[in-house]
Amino acid sequence: MRAPDLMHSDWRCDADGAVLPLHIAHHIGPEIVESAKARLVAAAQRAGDKRPTPMWCPWPLPSGWMMTGVGWVGDERSGIRATAVACSGPGVVEHGPADCLIIAEEPGIGLGTRFAGIPGTDPGPFLDGDIATTTAHARVRAAGWPLPLWMAKSPEDRCTYVGEAAGMWIYVVTWPAAAGYLLEEELDLHDLSDDVPAHLIYGAPSPYLHGQA
């Protein structure tokens, strides 16, 4: 990834040309999350948007789980176009650790499909059923509103659910695949761009958000 310079105003990838930058915080803690929130709010104000791009986090966290990472796509020029929040905790079915990424993005960004392990930027062709005619495979509540999710055909090492809210895709990706049973608990998702809960628990940085996926 090449940063903008005197000759180019865009971030550039040698393979794909002009792209939006992905920023992943190296560490995680309350000051990091507050900084990410401030970036989202400032980007929305510059663009004249009523609300910033949401940054969804399960709250309350499932028993034994911790927030383990945050990232975003975009810069001051493009605005923030996608966010990612990582959480880690004990596996719901299998013994051992489990990880979850919750991604919100504008259509065409491709952050969600990247972590879901499917090609392109549109999850539609990979959904296990038609959103318009197929009963949702899982449900969460996002800012108090019910949000149906459909399973996507992703690699066997992970489980991916996808939904849509307010014109944005929402992805929930878990490792291992059995950790997808986490959604049986009907998670409540809280938008950290509104406020950061004082009692949010933080853990070691997620390996999946930091390059293992």
C-alpha positions in Angstrom: 0.0 0.0 0.0 1.4 3.4 -1.1 0.3 6.6 0.7 -0.8 9.7 -1.2 2.2 11.8 -2.4 2.9 14.8 -4.6 1.9 12.9 -7.7 -1.1 10.9 -6.5 -4.0 11.9 -4.2 -5.2 8.4 -3.6 -3.8 5.5 -1.6 -2.5 3.0 -4.2 -2.1 -0.8 -4.3 0.4 -2.2 -6.9 -2.1 -4.8 -7.9 -5.4 -3.0 -7.7 -4.6 0.7 -8.2 -6.5 3.3 -6.2 -7.9 1.9 -3.0 -9.2 3.0 0.4 -6.7 2.5 3.3 -7.5 0.0 6.0 -6.3 1.2 9.5 -6.1 -1.3 12.3 -5.1 -0.2 15.8 -2.0 -2.1 17.0 -3.4 -2.2 20.6 -6.8 -2.0 22.2 -8.1 -0.2 25.2 -10.5 2.6 26.1 -8.3 5.4 24.8 -8.0 3.6 21.4 -11.7 3.1 21.1 -12.4 6.7 22.1 -10.0 7.8 19.4 -11.7 5.6 16.8 -15.1 7.0 17.9 -13.7 10.6 17.5 -12.5 9.8 14.0 -15.9 8.5 13.0 -17.8 11.5 14.4 -15.3 14.0 12.8 -15.6 12.2 9.4 -19.4 12.3 9.5 -19.3 16.0 10.3 -16.9 16.8 7.5 -19.2 14.9 5.1 -22.4 16.5 6.4 -23.8 13.1 7.4 -26.3 13.0 10.2 -24.7 9.9 11.7 -21.2 8.4 11.5 -20.5 4.9 10.2 -21.6 2.5 13.0 -19.0 0.6 15.0 -20.9 -2.4 16.3 -19.9 -4.2 19.5 -21.8 -6.8 21.5 -23.0 -5.2 24.7 -23.3 -6.6 27.1 -20.4 -8.9 26.1 -21.1 -12.6 26.2 -19.8 -14.3 29.4 -16.0 -14.5 29.3 -15.7 -12.4 26.1 -13.5 -9.3 25.6 -13.1 -6.6 22.9 -9.8 -7.4 21.1 -9.5 -5.0 18.2 -10.8 -2.1 16.1 -10.2 -1.0 12.6 -11.7 1.3 9.9 -11.5 1.9 6.2 -11.0 5.4 4.8 -9.2 8.7 5.5 -9.9 12.4 5.8 -10.4 12.7 2.1 -12.8 9.7 1.6 -14.4 9.6 5.0 -14.8 6.5 7.0 -16.5 3.9 4.9 -16.3 0.8 7.0 -15.5 -0.3 10.5 -14.5 -3.6 12.2 -14.7 -4.6 15.8 -13.0 -7.8 17.1 -14.1 -9.8 20.2 -12.6 -13.0 21.6 -13.7 -15.4 24.3 -14.4 -19.1 25.1 -15.9 -21.2 22.4 -19.7 -21.8 22.6 -19.6 -25.4 21.4 -15.9 -26.4 21.1 -13.4 -26.1 23.9 -10.8 -23.4 23.3 -10.7 -19.8 22.2 -13.1 -18.3 19.7 -13.0 -15.0 17.8 -15.6 -12.8 16.2 -15.4 -9.9 13.9 -18.4 -7.5 13.3 -18.0 -5.4 10.2 -20.2 -2.5 9.0 -19.5 -1.2 5.5 -21.0 0.8 2.7 -21.8 -1.4 -0.4 -18.7 -1.9 -2.6 -16.0 -1.6 0.0 -15.2 -5.3 0.4 -13.9 -5.4 4.0 -16.6 -7.9 5.0 -16.0 -10.2 2.1 -12.2 -10.0 2.8 -12.7 -11.4 6.3 -15.5 -13.7 5.2 -13.1 -15.3 2.7 -15.2 -14.8 -0.3 -14.3 -13.0 -3.5 -15.4 -9.6 -4.7 -17.2 -6.9 -2.7 -20.8 -8.1 -2.9 -21.9 -10.9 -0.5 -25.2 -11.4 -2.3 -24.1 -14.2 -4.6 -22.7 -16.2 -1.7 -25.7 -15.9 0.7 -27.4 -19.2 1.6 -30.7 -18.2 0.2 -32.4 -15.0 -1.1 -32.9 -12.3 1.5 -36.3 -11.4 0.0 -37.7 -14.9 0.2 -35.6 -17.0 2.7 -36.2 -16.9 6.4 -33.3 -15.4 8.3 -30.8 -17.9 9.8 -30.0 -15.8 12.8 -31.0 -12.5 14.4 -29.3 -9.9 16.5 -30.5 -6.5 17.8 -28.7 -3.5 16.5 -29.2 -0.3 18.6 -32.4 -1.9 19.9 -33.8 -2.9 16.4 -34.1 -6.5 15.3 -31.6 -7.3 12.5 -32.0 -10.6 10.5 -28.9 -12.3 9.3 -28.3 -14.8 6.5 -25.5 -17.4 6.4 -22.9 -16.9 3.7 -20.9 -19.6 1.9 -17.4 -19.0 3.4 -14.4 -21.3 4.0 -14.8 -24.2 6.5 -12.6 -22.6 9.1 -15.1 -19.8 9.8 -18.8 -19.0 9.9 -20.2 -15.9 8.3 -23.6 -14.2 8.7 -24.6 -11.1 6.7 -27.4 -8.6 7.0 -28.3 -5.1 6.0 -29.3 -2.1 8.0 -29.6 1.6 7.0 -28.0 1.0 3.6 -25.0 -0.8 5.1 -23.9 -4.4 5.1 -23.3 -5.9 8.5 -21.1 -9.0 8.7 -20.6 -11.3 11.7 -17.6 -13.6 11.1 -16.5 -16.2 13.7 -13.6 -18.6 14.1 -13.8 -21.5 14.4 -17.0 -22.2 12.4 -18.7 -23.7 15.5 -18.4 -20.3 17.2 -21.2 -19.2 15.0 -23.5 -20.6 17.6 -22.7 -17.4 19.5 -25.6 -15.9 17.5 -28.0 -18.3 19.2 -27.9 -15.9 22.1 -29.5 -13.1 20.0 -26.7 -10.6 20.7 -27.4 -7.0 21.4 -25.1 -4.8 19.2 -24.2 -1.4 20.6 -22.9 1.4 18.4 -19.6 2.6 19.9 -19.8 5.7 17.7 -22.6 6.8 20.1 -20.7 6.1 23.3 -18.2 3.7 24.7 -19.4 1.7 27.8 -17.2 2.4 30.8 -17.2 -1.3 31.8 -16.1 -2.7 28.4 -13.4 -5.3 28.9 -10.4 -5.5 26.7 -8.1 -8.4 25.8 -5.0 -9.2 23.7 -5.3 -8.1 20.1 -7.3 -10.4 17.8 -5.0 -12.5 15.5 -7.7 -12.5 12.8 -8.1 -8.7 12.6 -4.3 -8.4 12.6 -3.6 -10.6 9.6 -4.2 -14.3 10.4 -7.5 -14.4 8.5 
